[in-house]
Amino acid sequence: MPGVRVQLIDGEYAGSITTVREAWHTRSLQEPPDVYLVEHPLGSGKLQVPASAVALVCEDN
């Protein structure tokens, strides 16, 4: 999932579009990742967010 563009839909940066850098499982490897490390919306490092706080972005090419 690294490189995928997502929109933050919850929290302080809701509405921001960013890029996933890492995804990992804290509960079960049989389910989708439940935590993502994304580029910080303000460009100052990375931000850890729960999977429930992101939505995939469909970008027109």
N, CA, C and O atoms as a Maestro MAE file, in Angstrom:
{
 s_m_m2io_version
 :::
 2.0.0
}

f_m_ct {
 s_m_title
 :::
 protein
 m_atom[244] {
  # First column is atom index #
  i_m_mmod_type
  r_m_x_coord
  r_m_y_coord
  r_m_z_coord
  i_m_residue_number
  s_m_chain_name
  s_m_pdb_residue_name
  s_m_pdb_atom_name
  i_m_atomic_number
  :::
  1 25 0.800 -1.193 0.000 1 A "MET " " N  " 7
  2 3 0.000 0.000 0.000 1 A "MET " " CA " 6
  3 2 0.856 1.276 0.000 1 A "MET " " C  " 6
  4 15 0.312 2.353 -0.248 1 A "MET " " O  " 8
  5 25 2.144 1.208 0.262 2 A "PRO " " N  " 7
  6 3 2.958 2.419 0.175 2 A "PRO " " CA " 6
  7 2 2.829 3.086 -1.194 2 A "PRO " " C  " 6
  8 15 2.795 2.414 -2.225 2 A "PRO " " O  " 8
  9 25 2.757 4.406 -1.185 3 A "GLY " " N  " 7
  10 3 2.624 5.171 -2.418 3 A "GLY " " CA " 6
  11 2 1.195 5.508 -2.790 3 A "GLY " " C  " 6
  12 15 0.969 6.336 -3.673 3 A "GLY " " O  " 8
  13 25 0.225 4.886 -2.139 4 A "VAL " " N  " 7
  14 3 -1.182 5.123 -2.439 4 A "VAL " " CA " 6
  15 2 -1.599 6.475 -1.870 4 A "VAL " " C  " 6
  16 15 -1.242 6.820 -0.744 4 A "VAL " " O  " 8
  17 25 -2.355 7.234 -2.655 5 A "ARG " " N  " 7
  18 3 -2.860 8.534 -2.206 5 A "ARG " " CA " 6
  19 2 -4.150 8.325 -1.423 5 A "ARG " " C  " 6
  20 15 -5.038 7.589 -1.851 5 A "ARG " " O  " 8
  21 25 -4.239 8.980 -0.276 6 A "VAL " " N  " 7
  22 3 -5.420 8.880 0.578 6 A "VAL " " CA " 6
  23 2 -5.828 10.271 1.056 6 A "VAL " " C  " 6
  24 15 -5.032 11.210 1.073 6 A "VAL " " O  " 8
  25 25 -7.094 10.364 1.441 7 A "GLN " " N  " 7
  26 3 -7.587 11.587 2.064 7 A "GLN " " CA " 6
  27 2 -7.862 11.289 3.521 7 A "GLN " " C  " 6
  28 15 -8.498 10.287 3.848 7 A "GLN " " O  " 8
  29 25 -7.385 12.153 4.394 8 A "LEU " " N  " 7
  30 3 -7.666 12.003 5.818 8 A "LEU " " CA " 6
  31 2 -9.102 12.453 6.046 8 A "LEU " " C  " 6
  32 15 -9.479 13.556 5.650 8 A "LEU " " O  " 8
  33 25 -9.905 11.603 6.682 9 A "ILE " " N  " 7
  34 3 -11.326 11.907 6.854 9 A "ILE " " CA " 6
  35 2 -11.710 12.128 8.308 9 A "ILE " " C  " 6
  36 15 -12.882 12.342 8.619 9 A "ILE " " O  " 8
  37 25 -10.732 12.078 9.193 10 A "ASP " " N  " 7
  38 3 -11.003 12.262 10.613 10 A "ASP " " CA " 6
  39 2 -9.790 12.914 11.269 10 A "ASP " " C  " 6
  40 15 -8.660 12.738 10.813 10 A "ASP " " O  " 8
  41 25 -10.022 13.647 12.310 11 A "GLY " " N  " 7
  42 3 -8.919 14.235 13.065 11 A "GLY " " CA " 6
  43 2 -8.569 15.645 12.630 11 A "GLY " " C  " 6
  44 15 -9.266 16.263 11.826 11 A "GLY " " O  " 8
  45 25 -7.483 16.130 13.176 12 A "GLU " " N  " 7
  46 3 -7.044 17.512 12.976 12 A "GLU " " CA " 6
  47 2 -6.804 17.865 11.509 12 A "GLU " " C  " 6
  48 15 -7.023 19.007 11.106 12 A "GLU " " O  " 8
  49 25 -6.358 16.902 10.713 13 A "TYR " " N  " 7
  50 3 -6.020 17.170 9.319 13 A "TYR " " CA " 6
  51 2 -7.062 16.626 8.346 13 A "TYR " " C  " 6
  52 15 -6.750 16.392 7.178 13 A "TYR " " O  " 8
  53 25 -8.292 16.423 8.809 14 A "ALA " " N  " 7
  54 3 -9.372 15.922 7.948 14 A "ALA " " CA " 6
  55 2 -9.494 16.803 6.706 14 A "ALA " " C  " 6
  56 15 -9.468 18.031 6.789 14 A "ALA " " O  " 8
  57 25 -9.628 16.148 5.559 15 A "GLY " " N  " 7
  58 3 -9.724 16.847 4.285 15 A "GLY " " CA " 6
  59 2 -8.410 16.906 3.535 15 A "GLY " " C  " 6
  60 15 -8.403 17.142 2.327 15 A "GLY " " O  " 8
  61 25 -7.306 16.699 4.215 16 A "SER " " N  " 7
  62 3 -5.985 16.731 3.581 16 A "SER " " CA " 6
  63 2 -5.756 15.470 2.761 16 A "SER " " C  " 6
  64 15 -6.162 14.376 3.153 16 A "SER " " O  " 8
  65 25 -5.104 15.638 1.621 17 A "ILE " " N  " 7
  66 3 -4.718 14.501 0.787 17 A "ILE " " CA " 6
  67 2 -3.227 14.289 0.970 17 A "ILE " " C  " 6
  68 15 -2.441 15.236 0.928 17 A "ILE " " O  " 8
  69 25 -2.845 13.026 1.176 18 A "THR " " N  " 7
  70 3 -1.454 12.698 1.467 18 A "THR " " CA " 6
  71 2 -1.123 11.327 0.885 18 A "THR " " C  " 6
  72 15 -1.955 10.726 0.205 18 A "THR " " O  " 8
  73 25 0.073 10.834 1.143 19 A "THR " " N  " 7
  74 3 0.544 9.563 0.593 19 A "THR " " CA " 6
  75 2 0.919 8.597 1.708 19 A "THR " " C  " 6
  76 15 1.576 8.975 2.678 19 A "THR " " O  " 8
  77 25 0.495 7.347 1.559 20 A "VAL " " N  " 7
  78 3 0.844 6.303 2.528 20 A "VAL " " CA " 6
  79 2 2.316 5.943 2.355 20 A "VAL " " C  " 6
  80 15 2.773 5.746 1.230 20 A "VAL " " O  " 8
  81 25 3.057 5.853 3.446 21 A "ARG " " N  " 7
  82 3 4.454 5.430 3.438 21 A "ARG " " CA " 6
  83 2 4.607 4.018 3.980 21 A "ARG " " C  " 6
  84 15 5.454 3.262 3.505 21 A "ARG " " O  " 8
  85 25 3.798 3.654 4.969 22 A "GLU " " N  " 7
  86 3 3.832 2.308 5.542 22 A "GLU " " CA " 6
  87 2 2.432 1.938 6.003 22 A "GLU " " C  " 6
  88 15 1.611 2.804 6.305 22 A "GLU " " O  " 8
  89 25 2.175 0.640 6.052 23 A "ALA " " N  " 7
  90 3 0.918 0.129 6.601 23 A "ALA " " CA " 6
  91 2 1.254 -1.104 7.417 23 A "ALA " " C  " 6
  92 15 2.102 -1.901 7.016 23 A "ALA " " O  " 8
  93 25 0.599 -1.270 8.558 24 A "TRP " " N  " 7
  94 3 0.873 -2.452 9.356 24 A "TRP " " CA " 6
  95 2 -0.356 -2.907 10.117 24 A "TRP " " C  " 6
  96 15 -1.343 -2.187 10.266 24 A "TRP " " O  " 8
  97 25 -0.247 -4.131 10.590 25 A "HIS " " N  " 7
  98 3 -1.324 -4.788 11.332 25 A "HIS " " CA " 6
  99 2 -0.969 -4.802 12.813 25 A "HIS " " C  " 6
  100 15 0.153 -5.149 13.185 25 A "HIS " " O  " 8
  101 25 -1.913 -4.430 13.647 26 A "THR " " N  " 7
  102 3 -1.684 -4.544 15.086 26 A "THR " " CA " 6
  103 2 -2.530 -5.654 15.680 26 A "THR " " C  " 6
  104 15 -2.332 -6.044 16.830 26 A "THR " " O  " 8
  105 25 -3.481 -6.169 14.891 27 A "ARG " " N  " 7
  106 3 -4.373 -7.214 15.390 27 A "ARG " " CA " 6
  107 2 -4.179 -8.545 14.673 27 A "ARG " " C  " 6
  108 15 -3.802 -9.535 15.300 27 A "ARG " " O  " 8
  109 25 -4.431 -8.580 13.367 28 A "SER " " N  " 7
  110 3 -4.400 -9.848 12.642 28 A "SER " " CA " 6
  111 2 -3.826 -9.652 11.246 28 A "SER " " C  " 6
  112 15 -4.170 -8.692 10.556 28 A "SER " " O  " 8
  113 25 -2.956 -10.557 10.836 29 A "LEU " " N  " 7
  114 3 -2.402 -10.505 9.479 29 A "LEU " " CA " 6
  115 2 -3.415 -10.945 8.438 29 A "LEU " " C  " 6
  116 15 -3.196 -10.752 7.242 29 A "LEU " " O  " 8
  117 25 -4.517 -11.532 8.873 30 A "GLN " " N  " 7
  118 3 -5.548 -12.017 7.957 30 A "GLN " " CA " 6
  119 2 -6.505 -10.906 7.523 30 A "GLN " " C  " 6
  120 15 -7.325 -11.118 6.630 30 A "GLN " " O  " 8
  121 25 -6.416 -9.748 8.130 31 A "GLU " " N  " 7
  122 3 -7.295 -8.626 7.825 31 A "GLU " " CA " 6
  123 2 -6.477 -7.495 7.205 31 A "GLU " " C  " 6
  124 15 -5.248 -7.506 7.279 31 A "GLU " " O  " 8
  125 25 -7.154 -6.518 6.593 32 A "PRO " " N  " 7
  126 3 -6.417 -5.368 6.041 32 A "PRO " " CA " 6
  127 2 -5.648 -4.632 7.138 32 A "PRO " " C  " 6
  128 15 -5.983 -4.757 8.316 32 A "PRO " " O  " 8
  129 25 -4.621 -3.868 6.765 33 A "PRO " " N  " 7
  130 3 -3.874 -3.098 7.762 33 A "PRO " " CA " 6
  131 2 -4.811 -2.199 8.564 33 A "PRO " " C  " 6
  132 15 -5.817 -1.717 8.043 33 A "PRO " " O  " 8
  133 25 -4.480 -1.978 9.821 34 A "ASP " " N  " 7
  134 3 -5.329 -1.118 10.647 34 A "ASP " " CA " 6
  135 2 -4.620 0.153 11.103 34 A "ASP " " C  " 6
  136 15 -5.209 0.968 11.812 34 A "ASP " " O  " 8
  137 25 -3.368 0.327 10.706 35 A "VAL " " N  " 7
  138 3 -2.624 1.549 11.022 35 A "VAL " " CA " 6
  139 2 -1.798 1.938 9.790 35 A "VAL " " C  " 6
  140 15 -1.201 1.088 9.129 35 A "VAL " " O  " 8
  141 25 -1.781 3.234 9.501 36 A "TYR " " N  " 7
  142 3 -1.001 3.745 8.379 36 A "TYR " " CA " 6
  143 2 -0.053 4.839 8.850 36 A "TYR " " C  " 6
  144 15 -0.373 5.624 9.742 36 A "TYR " " O  " 8
  145 25 1.104 4.871 8.238 37 A "LEU " " N  " 7
  146 3 2.040 5.964 8.425 37 A "LEU " " CA " 6
  147 2 1.994 6.745 7.118 37 A "LEU " " C  " 6
  148 15 2.364 6.223 6.066 37 A "LEU " " O  " 8
  149 25 1.541 7.993 7.182 38 A "VAL " " N  " 7
  150 3 1.377 8.809 5.983 38 A "VAL " " CA " 6
  151 2 2.291 10.021 6.062 38 A "VAL " " C  " 6
  152 15 2.767 10.390 7.136 38 A "VAL " " O  " 8
  153 25 2.530 10.635 4.903 39 A "GLU " " N  " 7
  154 3 3.282 11.887 4.891 39 A "GLU " " CA " 6
  155 2 2.459 12.925 5.640 39 A "GLU " " C  " 6
  156 15 1.244 13.009 5.461 39 A "GLU " " O  " 8
  157 25 3.114 13.706 6.470 40 A "HIS " " N  " 7
  158 3 2.412 14.751 7.220 40 A "HIS " " CA " 6
  159 2 1.833 15.764 6.232 40 A "HIS " " C  " 6
  160 15 2.538 16.205 5.325 40 A "HIS " " O  " 8
  161 25 0.568 16.138 6.393 41 A "PRO " " N  " 7
  162 3 -0.058 17.085 5.462 41 A "PRO " " CA " 6
  163 2 0.665 18.428 5.347 41 A "PRO " " C  " 6
  164 15 0.551 19.101 4.322 41 A "PRO " " O  " 8
  165 25 1.398 18.821 6.369 42 A "LEU " " N  " 7
  166 3 2.126 20.090 6.317 42 A "LEU " " CA " 6
  167 2 3.568 19.910 5.849 42 A "LEU " " C  " 6
  168 15 4.348 20.863 5.840 42 A "LEU " " O  " 8
  169 25 3.920 18.672 5.457 43 A "GLY " " N  " 7
  170 3 5.254 18.408 4.937 43 A "GLY " " CA " 6
  171 2 6.337 18.300 5.982 43 A "GLY " " C  " 6
  172 15 7.521 18.390 5.656 43 A "GLY " " O  " 8
  173 25 5.960 18.109 7.228 44 A "SER " " N  " 7
  174 3 6.955 18.076 8.307 44 A "SER " " CA " 6
  175 2 7.123 16.681 8.898 44 A "SER " " C  " 6
  176 15 7.002 16.507 10.110 44 A "SER " " O  " 8
  177 25 7.395 15.702 8.069 45 A "GLY " " N  " 7
  178 3 7.613 14.346 8.568 45 A "GLY " " CA " 6
  179 2 6.465 13.413 8.244 45 A "GLY " " C  " 6
  180 15 5.876 13.473 7.165 45 A "GLY " " O  " 8
  181 25 6.158 12.547 9.200 46 A "LYS " " N  " 7
  182 3 5.129 11.529 8.991 46 A "LYS " " CA " 6
  183 2 4.106 11.593 10.113 46 A "LYS " " C  " 6
  184 15 4.370 12.143 11.182 46 A "LYS " " O  " 8
  185 25 2.924 11.016 9.852 47 A "LEU " " N  " 7
  186 3 1.818 11.035 10.791 47 A "LEU " " CA " 6
  187 2 1.230 9.632 10.854 47 A "LEU " " C  " 6
  188 15 0.950 9.037 9.813 47 A "LEU " " O  " 8
  189 25 1.041 9.098 12.042 48 A "GLN " " N  " 7
  190 3 0.435 7.776 12.216 48 A "GLN " " CA " 6
  191 2 -1.070 7.954 12.384 48 A "GLN " " C  " 6
  192 15 -1.518 8.727 13.230 48 A "GLN " " O  " 8
  193 25 -1.851 7.231 11.572 49 A "VAL " " N  " 7
  194 3 -3.309 7.353 11.634 49 A "VAL " " CA " 6
  195 2 -3.955 5.974 11.582 49 A "VAL " " C  " 6
  196 15 -3.397 5.056 10.980 49 A "VAL " " O  " 8
  197 25 -5.126 5.813 12.204 50 A "PRO " " N  " 7
  198 3 -5.842 4.543 12.101 50 A "PRO " " CA " 6
  199 2 -6.447 4.399 10.710 50 A "PRO " " C  " 6
  200 15 -6.720 5.396 10.041 50 A "PRO " " O  " 8
  201 25 -6.655 3.170 10.280 51 A "ALA " " N  " 7
  202 3 -7.231 2.914 8.961 51 A "ALA " " CA " 6
  203 2 -8.600 3.567 8.805 51 A "ALA " " C  " 6
  204 15 -8.977 3.955 7.699 51 A "ALA " " O  " 8
  205 25 -9.337 3.691 9.887 52 A "SER " " N  " 7
  206 3 -10.669 4.298 9.824 52 A "SER " " CA " 6
  207 2 -10.621 5.796 9.529 52 A "SER " " C  " 6
  208 15 -11.659 6.403 9.266 52 A "SER " " O  " 8
  209 25 -9.444 6.396 9.570 53 A "ALA " " N  " 7
  210 3 -9.305 7.838 9.351 53 A "ALA " " CA " 6
  211 2 -8.867 8.185 7.935 53 A "ALA " " C  " 6
  212 15 -8.589 9.349 7.649 53 A "ALA " " O  " 8
  213 25 -8.798 7.188 7.030 54 A "VAL " " N  " 7
  214 3 -8.372 7.464 5.657 54 A "VAL " " CA " 6
  215 2 -9.356 6.888 4.646 54 A "VAL " " C  " 6
  216 15 -10.051 5.909 4.917 54 A "VAL " " O  " 8
  217 25 -9.398 7.522 3.471 55 A "ALA " " N  " 7
  218 3 -10.185 7.032 2.342 55 A "ALA " " CA " 6
  219 2 -9.299 7.113 1.107 55 A "ALA " " C  " 6
  220 15 -8.523 8.057 0.957 55 A "ALA " " O  " 8
  221 25 -9.410 6.132 0.227 56 A "LEU " " N  " 7
  222 3 -8.630 6.146 -1.006 56 A "LEU " " CA " 6
  223 2 -9.033 7.328 -1.866 56 A "LEU " " C  " 6
  224 15 -10.200 7.719 -1.889 56 A "LEU " " O  " 8
  225 25 -8.073 7.893 -2.568 57 A "VAL " " N  " 7
  226 3 -8.324 9.022 -3.460 57 A "VAL " " CA " 6
  227 2 -8.262 8.510 -4.886 57 A "VAL " " C  " 6
  228 15 -7.316 7.817 -5.262 57 A "VAL " " O  " 8
  229 25 -9.255 8.846 -5.672 58 A "CYS " " N  " 7
  230 3 -9.263 8.497 -7.093 58 A "CYS " " CA " 6
  231 2 -8.788 9.729 -7.847 58 A "CYS " " C  " 6
  232 15 -9.474 10.751 -7.877 58 A "CYS " " O  " 8
  233 25 -7.613 9.631 -8.456 59 A "GLU " " N  " 7
  234 3 -7.049 10.770 -9.170 59 A "GLU " " CA " 6
  235 2 -7.142 10.540 -10.667 59 A "GLU " " C  " 6
  236 15 -6.785 9.470 -11.161 59 A "GLU " " O  " 8
  237 25 -7.624 11.544 -11.389 60 A "ASP " " N  " 7
  238 3 -7.682 11.472 -12.846 60 A "ASP " " CA " 6
  239 2 -6.297 11.737 -13.404 60 A "ASP " " C  " 6
  240 15 -5.614 12.669 -12.981 60 A "ASP " " O  " 8
  241 25 -5.885 10.911 -14.360 61 A "ASN " " N  " 7
  242 3 -4.571 11.106 -14.989 61 A "ASN " " CA " 6
  243 2 -4.727 11.726 -16.337 61 A "ASN " " C  " 6
  244 15 -3.735 11.968 -17.023 61 A "ASN " " O  " 8
  :::
 }
 m_bond[243] {
  # First column is bond index #
  i_m_from
  i_m_to
  i_m_order
  :::
  1 1 2 1
  2 2 3 1
  3 3 4 2
  4 3 5 1
  5 5 6 1
  6 6 7 1
  7 7 8 2
  8 7 9 1
  9 9 10 1
  10 10 11 1
  11 11 12 2
  12 11 13 1
  13 13 14 1
  14 14 15 1
  15 15 16 2
  16 15 17 1
  17 17 18 1
  18 18 19 1
  19 19 20 2
  20 19 21 1
  21 21 22 1
  22 22 23 1
  23 23 24 2
  24 23 25 1
  25 25 26 1
  26 26 27 1
  27 27 28 2
  28 27 29 1
  29 29 30 1
  30 30 31 1
  31 31 32 2
  32 31 33 1
  33 33 34 1
  34 34 35 1
  35 35 36 2
  36 35 37 1
  37 37 38 1
  38 38 39 1
  39 39 40 2
  40 39 41 1
  41 41 42 1
  42 42 43 1
  43 43 44 2
  44 43 45 1
  45 45 46 1
  46 46 47 1
  47 47 48 2
  48 47 49 1
  49 49 50 1
  50 50 51 1
  51 51 52 2
  52 51 53 1
  53 53 54 1
  54 54 55 1
  55 55 56 2
  56 55 57 1
  57 57 58 1
  58 58 59 1
  59 59 60 2
  60 59 61 1
  61 61 62 1
  62 62 63 1
  63 63 64 2
  64 63 65 1
  65 65 66 1
  66 66 67 1
  67 67 68 2
  68 67 69 1
  69 69 70 1
  70 70 71 1
  71 71 72 2
  72 71 73 1
  73 73 74 1
  74 74 75 1
  75 75 76 2
  76 75 77 1
  77 77 78 1
  78 78 79 1
  79 79 80 2
  80 79 81 1
  81 81 82 1
  82 82 83 1
  83 83 84 2
  84 83 85 1
  85 85 86 1
  86 86 87 1
  87 87 88 2
  88 87 89 1
  89 89 90 1
  90 90 91 1
  91 91 92 2
  92 91 93 1
  93 93 94 1
  94 94 95 1
  95 95 96 2
  96 95 97 1
  97 97 98 1
  98 98 99 1
  99 99 100 2
  100 99 101 1
  101 101 102 1
  102 102 103 1
  103 103 104 2
  104 103 105 1
  105 105 106 1
  106 106 107 1
  107 107 108 2
  108 107 109 1
  109 109 110 1
  110 110 111 1
  111 111 112 2
  112 111 113 1
  113 113 114 1
  114 114 115 1
  115 115 116 2
  116 115 117 1
  117 117 118 1
  118 118 119 1
  119 119 120 2
  120 119 121 1
  121 121 122 1
  122 122 123 1
  123 123 124 2
  124 123 125 1
  125 125 126 1
  126 126 127 1
  127 127 128 2
  128 127 129 1
  129 129 130 1
  130 130 131 1
  131 131 132 2
  132 131 133 1
  133 133 134 1
  134 134 135 1
  135 135 136 2
  136 135 137 1
  137 137 138 1
  138 138 139 1
  139 139 140 2
  140 139 141 1
  141 141 142 1
  142 142 143 1
  143 143 144 2
  144 143 145 1
  145 145 146 1
  146 146 147 1
  147 147 148 2
  148 147 149 1
  149 149 150 1
  150 150 151 1
  151 151 152 2
  152 151 153 1
  153 153 154 1
  154 154 155 1
  155 155 156 2
  156 155 157 1
  157 157 158 1
  158 158 159 1
  159 159 160 2
  160 159 161 1
  161 161 162 1
  162 162 163 1
  163 163 164 2
  164 163 165 1
  165 165 166 1
  166 166 167 1
  167 167 168 2
  168 167 169 1
  169 169 170 1
  170 170 171 1
  171 171 172 2
  172 171 173 1
  173 173 174 1
  174 174 175 1
  175 175 176 2
  176 175 177 1
  177 177 178 1
  178 178 179 1
  179 179 180 2
  180 179 181 1
  181 181 182 1
  182 182 183 1
  183 183 184 2
  184 183 185 1
  185 185 186 1
  186 186 187 1
  187 187 188 2
  188 187 189 1
  189 189 190 1
  190 190 191 1
  191 191 192 2
  192 191 193 1
  193 193 194 1
  194 194 195 1
  195 195 196 2
  196 195 197 1
  197 197 198 1
  198 198 199 1
  199 199 200 2
  200 199 201 1
  201 201 202 1
  202 202 203 1
  203 203 204 2
  204 203 205 1
  205 205 206 1
  206 206 207 1
  207 207 208 2
  208 207 209 1
  209 209 210 1
  210 210 211 1
  211 211 212 2
  212 211 213 1
  213 213 214 1
  214 214 215 1
  215 215 216 2
  216 215 217 1
  217 217 218 1
  218 218 219 1
  219 219 220 2
  220 219 221 1
  221 221 222 1
  222 222 223 1
  223 223 224 2
  224 223 225 1
  225 225 226 1
  226 226 227 1
  227 227 228 2
  228 227 229 1
  229 229 230 1
  230 230 231 1
  231 231 232 2
  232 231 233 1
  233 233 234 1
  234 234 235 1
  235 235 236 2
  236 235 237 1
  237 237 238 1
  238 238 239 1
  239 239 240 2
  240 239 241 1
  241 241 242 1
  242 242 243 1
  243 243 244 2
  :::
 }
}
